[in-house]
Amino acid sequence: MKGYGYYLVIILIIVGLVYLNDSFNRNTSDTYTKKELIQDIVDGDIKSAEIIQNSQIPTGQVKITLQDGKIQSFYTSDVNEIEDLLVENNISPRMHDVKKQSIWITILPYL
């Protein structure tokens, strides 16, 4: 029983960290949707748009800046569809390059 107190403290710390991590993830989840994007386009509430494509093309993240300065974002399975929707409504989205994978991530498993 003598050395088990440290293990109990470590387990409690881990459980606490998992709980806090879950709480933070719930508070920062994206709730903006394509339907809300369309409504903001119709209302003329969009100031600017960014499309950040993933390496798994054509998926990516869409960031919308509204006229009031609020930034909304969501992930989409087809960034080309969102880009077409924005361009059709005279909004020019800023496109970001696909992030390249580090050479070390490719070589490291072999080392």
C-alpha positions as CSV (number, residue, x, y, z in Angstrom):
1,M,0.0,0.0,0.0
2,K,3.0,2.3,0.6
3,G,3.9,3.1,-3.0
4,Y,0.5,3.1,-4.6
5,G,-0.4,6.7,-3.5
6,Y,1.8,8.1,-6.4
7,Y,0.0,5.9,-8.9
8,L,-3.3,7.1,-7.6
9,V,-2.3,10.7,-7.9
10,I,-1.0,10.2,-11.5
11,I,-4.3,8.4,-12.5
12,L,-6.3,11.3,-11.0
13,I,-4.2,13.8,-12.9
14,I,-4.7,11.9,-16.2
15,V,-8.5,11.6,-15.7
16,G,-8.6,15.4,-14.9
17,L,-6.6,16.3,-18.0
18,V,-8.9,14.1,-20.2
19,Y,-12.0,15.7,-18.7
20,L,-10.6,19.2,-19.3
21,N,-9.5,18.4,-22.9
22,D,-13.0,17.1,-23.6
23,S,-14.5,20.3,-22.2
24,F,-12.3,22.5,-24.3
25,N,-13.1,20.5,-27.4
26,R,-16.8,21.0,-26.9
27,N,-16.5,24.7,-26.4
28,T,-14.4,25.2,-29.6
29,S,-16.3,23.0,-32.0
30,D,-17.4,24.5,-35.3
31,T,-21.1,24.8,-35.6
32,Y,-21.2,26.9,-38.7
33,T,-22.8,25.0,-41.6
34,K,-23.1,25.2,-45.4
35,K,-26.8,26.2,-44.9
36,E,-25.7,29.1,-42.7
37,L,-23.1,30.1,-45.3
38,I,-25.8,30.2,-48.0
39,Q,-28.0,32.4,-45.8
40,D,-25.1,34.8,-45.1
41,I,-24.5,35.0,-48.9
42,V,-28.2,35.8,-49.5
43,D,-28.2,38.4,-46.7
44,G,-24.9,40.0,-47.9
45,D,-23.2,39.4,-44.6
46,I,-19.9,38.1,-45.9
47,K,-16.9,40.3,-45.9
48,S,-14.3,37.8,-47.0
49,A,-13.7,34.1,-47.4
50,E,-10.7,31.8,-47.2
51,I,-10.4,28.2,-48.4
52,I,-7.7,26.0,-46.8
53,Q,-7.4,22.8,-48.8
54,N,-6.2,19.6,-47.1
55,S,-3.7,17.2,-48.6
56,Q,-6.6,14.8,-49.1
57,I,-8.0,16.7,-52.0
58,P,-10.8,18.0,-52.3
59,T,-11.4,18.3,-48.6
60,G,-10.6,21.4,-46.6
61,Q,-11.6,24.1,-44.2
62,V,-13.6,27.2,-45.1
63,K,-13.2,30.4,-43.0
64,I,-15.8,33.1,-43.5
65,T,-15.3,36.6,-42.1
66,L,-18.7,38.3,-41.6
67,Q,-19.4,42.1,-41.9
68,D,-19.4,42.4,-38.1
69,G,-15.9,40.9,-37.9
70,K,-16.9,37.5,-36.6
71,I,-15.1,34.6,-38.1
72,Q,-16.9,31.4,-38.8
73,S,-15.4,28.2,-40.1
74,F,-16.3,24.7,-41.1
75,Y,-14.8,21.7,-42.8
76,T,-16.1,20.5,-46.1
77,S,-15.7,17.4,-48.2
78,D,-15.5,19.4,-51.4
79,V,-13.8,22.8,-51.4
80,N,-14.5,23.2,-55.1
81,E,-18.2,23.2,-54.5
82,I,-17.9,26.0,-51.9
83,E,-15.5,27.9,-54.1
84,D,-18.0,27.8,-57.0
85,L,-20.8,28.9,-54.7
86,L,-18.8,31.9,-53.5
87,V,-17.7,32.9,-57.0
88,E,-21.2,32.7,-58.3
89,N,-22.2,35.2,-55.7
90,N,-19.3,37.6,-56.5
91,I,-17.2,36.6,-53.5
92,S,-13.6,35.9,-54.3
93,P,-12.2,33.4,-51.8
94,R,-8.6,33.5,-50.9
95,M,-7.1,30.1,-51.6
96,H,-4.2,28.6,-49.6
97,D,-1.7,26.1,-50.8
98,V,-1.9,22.6,-49.7
99,K,0.5,22.1,-46.8
100,K,3.3,19.8,-47.8
101,Q,4.3,16.9,-45.5
102,S,7.7,17.2,-43.9
103,I,10.4,14.9,-45.4
104,W,11.2,13.8,-41.8
105,I,7.8,12.3,-41.3
106,T,8.5,10.1,-44.4
107,I,12.0,9.1,-43.4
108,L,11.6,8.9,-39.6
109,P,9.9,5.5,-39.5
110,Y,12.8,3.9,-41.4
111,L,15.3,5.3,-38.9
